[in-house]
């Protein structure tokens, strides 16, 4: 009986549970049906109050467009960051060239000028930084007129961090662009000292360095690289030589950096005159050998390495991968060809005929590097090899010409940077392959390629290059000559040329201007007295 009662209670519980489930299910079903009805009602009635189907489509499209813009802006920001890092790395490579210039100049000079060269290179670097910060960058790269920039003095208004503070749509912040261009300005200043070593008073060096770094380089450089420079805009409506249809092009500075430095060097060497005791080839002498050729050669290699920041870095864009690769390859081939042809020229026609001359070979590959600096983006590897090879002959002929004219250039700065800078700039009008147009922050734009004479183009590119490079060369030479002449007229110790006893006395310039020597001298050391040898005899 007890068991039956238990069974009855269990069956009752099951029936009660079943009835509750059905009731709950019915309630849920009714709720869903009511909800569904409300949704259907909303579909047919709400558009009348809030919009139409077309409005819904526009809203969806707007949402999609906003997402696309977000993705594009994120990608653009990432590419701008990469381009900025690339530009800074290139700037550091160019800055490292200062060690190369210092070693090259020391190696080709005399022992007694070593400390003087070290001080000049270090001081020029420090002075250039302050002047380019204060006025140089503003003169060169800001908007103004065709001849000079008029904004951004002391970098004011360039560091806020807004998108408008990037340089001319490159995506690279102006403050980062300044670092890159400072390294270029420092290079130009250092070039000039190379032709004037051994007889320039240090105070005179301070004065001409102020003139070149603060005024000559940035103002004349604005003509070609400024956003509204008259050479850069040449050939366009409302500017000079409209009928030419071409502006002046200088990708990384064959003219803007090297010819400016080379022509200022020529003016300085001419105003100073030769070092005391210097005997030229036409008088039975020749260029005295450098005191440390290993250092000169290593310095040359450091410069070559730094040129991979100089030329490829001038794209200001890591996104133009093909362009960077082409520029780096062209830079390499031009240097190799220049070194080879200069060595061959010295072997065949040099004063040490039949010998392989180290000095000419080093200056030869530097000549190739200078020449390719302008056309490196627009020429093919074959064109780079050919124009670099010509540069080797140009530097050999340039050294011989200066020797004949009795112009004392201990380093070869004028032929390497001045003459080969002009040649390289002109070579664009001959060797531009007609395949490449312009680099850009997000890739190359080859819609308007540059075509030289040898590739089926007309004379327009060559004419534009000739107008640009010769105008700058002449202007720099005249202005620098006047400046050097004025400094030469100052009384000692500010006069451009050091006193005779400072040049020829014990320890030379090193002891006279700096009170220190780089080496331990011995009695009778020719380098101590600063005199040269002719026919085995020391001459005064």
C-alpha positions as CSV (number, residue, x, y, z in Angstrom):
1,X,0.0,0.0,0.0
2,X,2.9,2.3,0.8
3,X,4.4,1.6,-2.6
4,X,1.2,2.4,-4.4
5,X,0.9,5.7,-2.6
6,X,4.5,6.6,-3.7
7,X,3.7,5.8,-7.3
8,X,0.6,8.0,-7.2
9,X,2.5,10.9,-5.8
10,X,5.2,10.5,-8.4
11,X,2.6,10.4,-11.3
12,X,1.0,13.5,-9.8
13,X,4.3,15.4,-9.7
14,X,5.0,14.5,-13.3
15,X,1.6,15.7,-14.5
16,X,2.0,18.9,-12.5
17,X,5.4,19.5,-14.0
18,X,4.1,18.8,-17.5
19,X,1.2,21.3,-17.1
20,X,3.7,24.0,-15.8
21,X,6.0,23.4,-18.9
22,X,3.1,23.8,-21.3
23,X,2.0,27.0,-19.6
24,X,5.6,28.4,-19.7
25,X,6.0,27.4,-23.3
26,X,2.8,29.0,-24.2
27,X,3.7,32.2,-22.5
28,X,7.1,32.3,-24.3
29,X,5.5,31.6,-27.6
30,X,2.9,34.3,-27.2
31,X,5.6,36.8,-26.2
32,X,7.7,35.9,-29.3
33,X,4.6,36.3,-31.6
34,X,3.9,39.7,-30.0
35,X,7.5,40.7,-30.4
36,X,7.6,39.6,-34.0
37,X,4.4,41.5,-34.7
38,X,5.9,44.6,-33.2
39,X,9.1,44.2,-35.4
40,X,7.0,43.8,-38.5
41,X,5.0,46.8,-37.6
42,X,8.1,48.8,-37.0
43,X,9.5,47.8,-40.4
44,X,6.5,49.3,-42.2
45,X,5.9,52.3,-40.0
46,X,9.2,53.7,-38.7
47,X,10.8,54.6,-42.1
48,X,7.9,57.0,-42.5
49,X,9.0,58.9,-39.4
50,X,12.8,58.6,-39.6
51,X,13.9,58.1,-43.2
52,X,13.7,55.9,-46.3
53,X,15.4,52.9,-47.6
54,X,17.7,55.2,-49.6
55,X,18.6,56.9,-46.4
56,X,19.5,53.6,-44.8
57,X,21.8,52.8,-47.8
58,X,23.5,56.2,-47.5
59,X,24.0,55.6,-43.8
60,X,25.5,52.2,-44.4
61,X,27.7,53.7,-47.1
62,X,28.8,56.5,-44.8
63,X,29.8,53.9,-42.1
64,X,31.8,52.0,-44.7
65,X,33.5,55.2,-46.0
66,X,34.4,56.2,-42.4
67,X,36.0,52.8,-41.9
68,X,37.9,53.2,-45.2
69,X,39.1,56.6,-44.2
70,X,40.3,55.3,-40.8
71,X,42.2,52.5,-42.5
72,X,43.8,54.9,-45.0
73,X,44.8,57.4,-42.4
74,X,46.3,54.7,-40.2
75,X,48.3,53.3,-43.2
76,X,49.4,56.9,-44.2
77,X,50.5,57.6,-40.6
78,X,52.5,54.4,-40.6
79,X,54.2,55.1,-43.9
80,X,55.0,58.7,-42.8
81,X,56.6,57.3,-39.7
82,X,58.7,54.8,-41.7
83,X,59.7,57.6,-44.1
84,X,60.8,59.8,-41.2
85,X,62.9,57.0,-39.7
86,X,64.5,56.4,-43.2
87,X,65.3,60.1,-43.5
88,X,66.8,60.3,-40.1
89,X,69.0,57.2,-40.7
90,X,70.2,58.8,-44.0
91,X,70.9,62.0,-42.1
92,X,73.1,60.1,-39.6
93,X,75.0,58.5,-42.5
94,X,75.6,61.9,-44.1
95,X,76.8,63.3,-40.8
96,X,79.2,60.4,-40.5
97,X,80.9,61.7,-43.7
98,X,82.5,64.4,-41.5
99,X,84.9,61.8,-40.1
100,X,85.7,60.8,-43.7
101,X,86.4,64.4,-44.8
102,X,88.6,64.9,-41.7
103,X,90.6,61.8,-42.4
104,X,90.9,62.5,-46.1
105,X,92.2,66.0,-45.6
106,X,94.6,65.0,-42.8
107,X,96.0,62.2,-45.0
108,X,96.6,64.4,-48.0
109,X,98.1,67.3,-46.0
110,X,101.3,67.7,-44.1
111,X,101.9,66.6,-40.5
112,X,102.1,70.1,-39.2
113,X,98.5,70.9,-40.3
114,X,96.8,67.9,-38.6
115,X,95.5,69.6,-35.5
116,X,94.4,72.6,-37.5
117,X,92.4,70.4,-39.8
118,X,90.8,68.6,-36.9
119,X,89.8,71.9,-35.3
120,X,88.5,73.4,-38.6
121,X,86.3,70.3,-39.2
122,X,85.0,70.2,-35.7
123,X,84.4,73.9,-35.4
124,X,82.6,74.1,-38.8
125,X,80.3,71.3,-37.7
126,X,79.3,73.1,-34.5
127,X,79.0,76.5,-36.2
128,X,77.0,75.1,-39.0
129,X,74.5,73.6,-36.6
130,X,73.8,76.9,-34.9
131,X,73.7,79.0,-38.1
132,X,71.5,76.5,-39.9
133,X,69.1,76.4,-37.0
134,X,69.0,80.2,-36.7
135,X,68.8,81.4,-40.3
136,X,70.2,78.9,-42.8
137,X,67.2,76.5,-43.0
138,X,64.8,79.4,-43.1
139,X,66.7,81.1,-46.0
140,X,66.9,77.8,-48.0
141,X,63.7,75.8,-47.4
142,X,60.9,78.1,-46.4
143,X,58.6,80.0,-48.6
144,X,59.6,83.5,-49.6
145,X,60.4,84.5,-53.1
146,X,62.5,83.1,-55.9
147,X,65.7,84.1,-54.3
148,X,65.4,83.7,-50.5
149,X,63.1,82.0,-47.9
150,X,61.5,84.2,-45.3
151,X,60.0,82.0,-42.5
152,X,61.0,79.4,-39.9
153,X,63.9,81.3,-38.4
154,X,65.1,79.5,-35.3
155,X,62.7,76.7,-36.5
156,X,59.8,78.7,-35.1
157,X,56.4,77.2,-36.1
158,X,57.8,73.9,-37.2
159,X,57.5,71.7,-34.1
160,X,53.8,71.8,-33.1
161,X,53.2,68.3,-34.4
162,X,50.2,69.0,-36.7
163,X,50.1,67.4,-40.2
164,X,50.7,70.8,-41.7
165,X,54.2,70.7,-40.0
166,X,55.5,68.1,-42.4
167,X,57.7,69.4,-45.2
168,X,55.9,70.1,-48.5
169,X,53.7,67.0,-48.4
170,X,56.5,64.5,-47.9
171,X,55.0,63.3,-44.6
172,X,58.4,64.0,-43.0
173,X,58.2,66.5,-40.1
174,X,60.1,69.7,-40.8
175,X,62.1,69.2,-37.6
176,X,63.4,65.8,-39.1
177,X,64.0,67.4,-42.5
178,X,66.1,70.0,-40.8
179,X,68.5,67.3,-39.4
180,X,68.9,65.8,-42.9
181,X,69.6,69.1,-44.5
182,X,71.9,70.2,-41.7
183,X,74.2,67.3,-42.6
184,X,74.2,68.5,-46.2
185,X,75.1,72.1,-45.2
186,X,77.9,70.8,-43.0
187,X,79.3,68.9,-46.0
188,X,79.4,72.0,-48.1
189,X,81.2,73.9,-45.4
190,X,83.8,71.2,-44.9
191,X,84.6,71.0,-48.7
192,X,85.8,74.6,-48.7
193,X,88.4,74.1,-45.9
194,X,90.1,71.3,-47.9
195,X,91.4,73.7,-50.6
196,X,92.6,76.2,-48.1
197,X,94.5,74.1,-45.5
198,X,98.1,74.9,-44.5
199,X,97.9,78.7,-44.7
200,X,94.5,79.9,-43.4
201,X,94.4,81.5,-40.0
202,X,91.8,79.9,-37.7
203,X,90.1,83.2,-37.0
204,X,89.9,83.8,-40.8
205,X,88.4,80.3,-41.1
206,X,85.7,81.4,-38.6
207,X,84.7,84.4,-40.7
208,X,84.5,82.7,-44.0
209,X,82.6,79.8,-42.5
210,X,80.0,82.1,-41.2
211,X,79.6,83.6,-44.7
212,X,79.3,80.3,-46.5
213,X,77.2,78.4,-44.0
214,X,74.9,81.2,-42.9
215,X,74.4,83.0,-46.2
216,X,76.0,81.8,-49.5
217,X,75.0,78.1,-49.3
218,X,71.4,78.5,-48.0
219,X,70.5,81.6,-50.1
220,X,71.9,80.3,-53.4
221,X,70.7,76.8,-52.5
222,X,67.1,78.2,-52.2
223,X,67.2,79.0,-55.9
224,X,67.3,75.3,-56.8
225,X,65.8,73.5,-53.7
226,X,63.5,76.1,-52.2
227,X,59.8,75.5,-52.6
228,X,59.5,78.7,-54.7
229,X,63.2,78.9,-55.9
230,X,63.5,80.5,-59.4
231,X,65.5,77.7,-60.8
232,X,63.2,75.0,-59.4
233,X,60.2,76.7,-61.0
234,X,62.0,77.7,-64.2
235,X,60.0,76.8,-67.3
236,X,56.6,77.1,-65.7
237,X,54.0,79.7,-66.3
238,X,54.8,83.0,-64.7
239,X,58.4,82.1,-64.1
240,X,61.7,82.4,-65.9
241,X,62.3,80.8,-69.3
242,X,58.7,79.6,-69.8
243,X,59.4,78.5,-73.3
244,X,62.1,76.0,-72.0
245,X,59.4,73.9,-70.3
246,X,61.9,72.5,-67.9
247,X,63.0,73.3,-64.4
248,X,66.4,72.8,-63.0
249,X,66.9,69.4,-61.4
250,X,69.5,68.3,-58.8
251,X,68.3,65.2,-57.0
252,X,70.9,65.1,-54.2
253,X,73.2,68.1,-54.7
254,X,75.9,67.8,-57.4
255,X,75.5,71.6,-57.8
256,X,73.7,72.7,-54.7
257,X,76.2,71.1,-52.3
258,X,79.3,70.2,-54.3
259,X,79.6,72.9,-56.9
260,X,78.8,75.6,-54.3
261,X,81.5,74.1,-52.1
262,X,83.9,73.6,-55.0
263,X,83.6,77.2,-56.4
264,X,84.0,78.7,-52.9
265,X,87.1,76.6,-52.5
266,X,88.4,77.9,-55.8
267,X,87.8,81.5,-54.7
268,X,89.5,80.9,-51.4
269,X,92.6,79.1,-52.9
270,X,93.1,81.9,-55.4
271,X,92.8,84.7,-52.8
272,X,95.1,83.0,-50.4
273,X,97.8,82.1,-52.9
274,X,100.0,78.9,-52.6
275,X,101.6,77.7,-49.4
276,X,105.1,79.1,-48.8
277,X,107.6,77.0,-50.7
278,X,105.1,75.3,-53.0
279,X,106.7,74.4,-56.3
280,X,104.3,73.7,-59.2
281,X,104.8,71.3,-62.0
282,X,105.5,73.9,-64.7
283,X,108.3,75.1,-62.4
284,X,109.9,71.7,-62.0
285,X,108.0,70.6,-58.9
286,X,104.6,69.1,-58.2
287,X,102.0,68.4,-55.5
288,X,103.8,67.2,-52.4
289,X,102.8,63.8,-51.2
290,X,100.4,63.5,-48.3
291,X,101.9,62.4,-45.0
292,X,99.4,59.6,-44.3
293,X,98.0,58.0,-47.4
294,X,96.4,55.1,-45.4
295,X,94.3,57.6,-43.5
296,X,93.3,59.4,-46.7
297,X,92.2,56.1,-48.3
298,X,90.2,55.1,-45.3
299,X,88.6,58.5,-45.2
300,X,87.7,58.1,-48.8
301,X,85.9,54.8,-48.1
302,X,84.0,56.4,-45.2
303,X,82.8,59.1,-47.5
304,X,81.7,56.5,-50.0
305,X,79.7,54.7,-47.3
306,X,78.2,58.0,-46.2
307,X,77.1,58.6,-49.8
308,X,74.5,55.9,-49.3
309,X,72.7,58.3,-47.1
310,X,73.4,61.3,-49.3
311,X,71.8,59.9,-52.5
312,X,69.3,57.2,-51.5
313,X,68.2,59.3,-48.5
314,X,67.3,62.2,-50.8
315,X,64.1,60.3,-51.8
316,X,62.8,61.1,-48.3
317,X,60.7,58.0,-48.8
318,X,61.3,54.4,-47.8
319,X,58.1,53.6,-49.8
320,X,59.9,54.2,-53.1
321,X,61.8,50.9,-52.8
322,X,62.7,50.6,-56.5
323,X,63.9,54.2,-56.6
324,X,66.1,53.7,-53.5
325,X,67.6,50.5,-55.0
326,X,68.3,52.2,-58.3
327,X,69.9,55.2,-56.7
328,X,72.2,53.1,-54.5
329,X,73.2,50.9,-57.5
330,X,73.9,54.0,-59.6
331,X,75.9,55.5,-56.8
332,X,78.1,52.4,-56.5
333,X,78.7,52.0,-60.2
334,X,79.6,55.6,-60.8
335,X,82.2,55.5,-57.9
336,X,83.7,52.3,-59.3
337,X,84.0,53.7,-62.8
338,X,85.5,57.0,-61.6
339,X,88.1,55.3,-59.5
340,X,89.1,53.1,-62.4
341,X,89.4,55.8,-65.1
342,X,91.3,58.3,-62.8
343,X,93.8,55.5,-62.0
344,X,94.1,54.8,-65.7
345,X,94.6,58.5,-66.6
346,X,97.3,58.8,-63.9
347,X,99.0,55.6,-65.2
348,X,99.1,56.9,-68.8
349,X,99.6,60.6,-68.4
350,X,100.5,61.4,-64.8
351,X,103.7,62.7,-63.4
352,X,104.4,59.2,-62.2
353,X,103.7,57.7,-65.6
354,X,103.6,53.9,-65.5
355,X,102.7,53.9,-61.8
356,X,99.3,53.3,-60.1
357,X,98.6,56.5,-58.2
358,X,96.7,56.1,-54.9
359,X,95.8,59.7,-54.6
360,X,94.2,60.0,-58.0
361,X,92.3,56.7,-57.5
362,X,90.8,57.9,-54.3
363,X,89.8,61.3,-55.8
364,X,88.6,59.4,-58.8
365,X,85.9,57.4,-57.0
366,X,85.0,60.6,-55.1
367,X,84.6,62.3,-58.4
368,X,82.2,59.6,-59.6
369,X,80.2,60.0,-56.4
370,X,80.0,63.7,-56.8
371,X,78.9,63.4,-60.5
372,X,76.2,60.8,-59.9
373,X,74.7,62.9,-57.0
374,X,72.5,65.0,-59.3
375,X,71.3,62.4,-61.9
376,X,71.2,59.3,-59.7
377,X,67.4,58.9,-59.7
378,X,66.9,59.4,-63.4
379,X,69.7,57.4,-65.1
380,X,70.1,53.7,-65.7
381,X,73.0,51.7,-64.3
382,X,74.8,51.8,-67.7
383,X,74.4,55.6,-67.7
384,X,75.7,55.8,-64.2
385,X,78.8,53.8,-65.1
386,X,79.5,56.0,-68.2
387,X,79.1,59.3,-66.5
388,X,81.1,58.2,-63.5
389,X,83.9,57.1,-65.8
390,X,84.0,60.5,-67.5
391,X,84.2,62.1,-64.0
392,X,87.5,60.2,-63.4
393,X,89.0,61.9,-66.4
394,X,87.5,65.2,-65.4
395,X,89.2,65.2,-62.0
396,X,92.5,64.2,-63.5
397,X,92.3,67.0,-66.0
398,X,91.1,69.4,-63.3
399,X,94.1,68.7,-61.0
400,X,96.5,69.2,-63.9
401,X,94.8,72.5,-64.9
402,X,95.1,73.9,-61.3
403,X,98.7,72.8,-61.2
404,X,99.3,74.7,-64.5
405,X,97.6,77.8,-63.2
406,X,99.6,77.7,-60.0
407,X,96.5,77.3,-57.8
408,X,97.4,75.4,-54.6
409,X,94.6,72.9,-53.7
410,X,96.1,70.3,-51.4
411,X,93.1,68.0,-51.3
412,X,91.8,68.4,-54.9
413,X,88.5,69.9,-53.6
414,X,88.0,72.1,-56.6
415,X,88.3,69.4,-59.3
416,X,86.4,66.7,-57.3
417,X,83.5,68.9,-56.1
418,X,83.5,71.9,-58.3
419,X,84.3,70.5,-61.8
420,X,82.7,67.1,-61.3
421,X,79.7,68.7,-59.7
422,X,79.2,70.7,-62.9
423,X,79.8,67.7,-65.1
424,X,77.4,65.5,-63.1
425,X,74.6,68.1,-63.3
426,X,75.0,68.5,-67.1
427,X,75.1,64.7,-67.5
428,X,71.4,64.5,-66.6
429,X,70.6,66.2,-69.9
430,X,72.5,63.5,-71.7
431,X,71.9,60.3,-69.7
432,X,68.4,60.6,-68.3
433,X,66.8,57.3,-69.6
434,X,63.3,58.5,-70.0
435,X,61.9,55.9,-67.6
436,X,61.7,57.8,-64.3
437,X,59.8,60.8,-63.1
438,X,59.7,61.7,-59.5
439,X,59.9,60.1,-56.1
440,X,57.1,60.5,-53.6
441,X,56.1,59.7,-50.0
442,X,54.0,56.7,-51.0
443,X,55.9,55.5,-54.1
444,X,57.3,56.7,-57.4
445,X,55.4,58.8,-59.9
446,X,56.7,58.0,-63.4
447,X,53.9,59.7,-65.3
448,X,56.3,62.5,-66.5
449,X,59.7,60.8,-67.1
450,X,62.9,62.8,-67.7
451,X,64.6,62.0,-71.0
452,X,68.1,63.0,-72.0
453,X,69.7,63.6,-75.3
454,X,71.2,60.2,-75.6
455,X,67.8,58.5,-75.1
456,X,65.8,60.4,-77.7
457,X,65.1,63.5,-75.8
458,X,65.6,67.1,-77.0
459,X,68.0,69.7,-75.7
460,X,65.6,71.2,-73.2
461,X,66.8,69.2,-70.1
462,X,70.4,69.9,-71.0
463,X,69.7,73.6,-71.4
464,X,67.9,73.8,-68.0
465,X,70.8,72.0,-66.3
466,X,73.4,74.3,-67.9
467,X,71.5,77.4,-66.9
468,X,71.2,76.2,-63.3
469,X,74.7,74.9,-62.7
470,X,76.6,77.7,-64.4
471,X,74.5,80.4,-62.8
472,X,75.1,78.9,-59.4
473,X,78.8,78.3,-60.1
474,X,79.4,81.9,-61.3
475,X,77.4,83.5,-58.5
476,X,79.1,81.5,-55.8
477,X,82.6,82.2,-57.2
478,X,82.0,85.9,-57.4
479,X,80.4,86.3,-54.0
480,X,82.9,84.0,-52.3
481,X,85.9,85.8,-54.0
482,X,84.7,89.2,-52.7
483,X,84.1,87.8,-49.2
484,X,87.6,86.1,-49.1
485,X,89.2,89.3,-50.4
486,X,87.6,91.4,-47.7
487,X,88.7,89.0,-45.0
488,X,92.2,89.0,-46.5
489,X,92.3,92.8,-46.0
490,X,91.6,92.5,-42.3
491,X,94.5,93.0,-39.9
492,X,96.1,90.0,-38.1
493,X,94.9,87.8,-36.4
494,X,91.6,88.0,-38.3
495,X,93.2,88.2,-41.7
496,X,92.4,85.2,-43.9
497,X,96.0,84.2,-44.3
498,X,98.1,83.4,-41.3
499,X,101.4,85.3,-40.7
500,X,104.4,83.8,-42.5
501,X,106.1,82.7,-39.3
502,X,102.9,81.0,-38.3
503,X,103.0,78.9,-41.4
504,X,106.7,78.2,-41.5
505,X,107.7,78.3,-37.9
506,X,108.3,75.2,-35.7
507,X,105.2,73.1,-35.6
508,X,103.5,75.2,-38.2
509,X,99.8,76.1,-37.9
510,X,99.3,73.4,-35.3
511,X,101.5,75.1,-32.8
512,X,100.8,78.7,-33.9
513,X,97.0,78.6,-33.7
514,X,96.4,75.7,-31.4
515,X,99.4,75.1,-29.3
516,X,99.5,71.4,-29.9
517,X,101.0,68.9,-32.3
518,X,99.5,65.6,-33.5
519,X,102.9,64.0,-33.7
520,X,106.2,63.9,-32.0
521,X,108.7,65.8,-34.2
522,X,112.4,65.2,-34.6
523,X,115.1,67.7,-35.5
524,X,115.4,68.1,-39.2
525,X,112.0,66.9,-40.0
526,X,110.9,68.7,-43.2
527,X,107.3,68.6,-42.0
528,X,108.4,70.6,-38.9
529,X,109.7,73.6,-40.9
530,X,106.9,73.4,-43.5
531,X,109.2,73.6,-46.5
532,X,109.1,71.5,-49.7
533,X,111.8,69.7,-51.5
534,X,112.9,70.4,-55.1
535,X,115.6,68.2,-56.7
536,X,116.5,66.8,-53.3
537,X,117.0,70.2,-51.7
538,X,114.8,72.0,-49.3
539,X,113.4,75.2,-50.7
540,X,111.9,78.2,-48.8
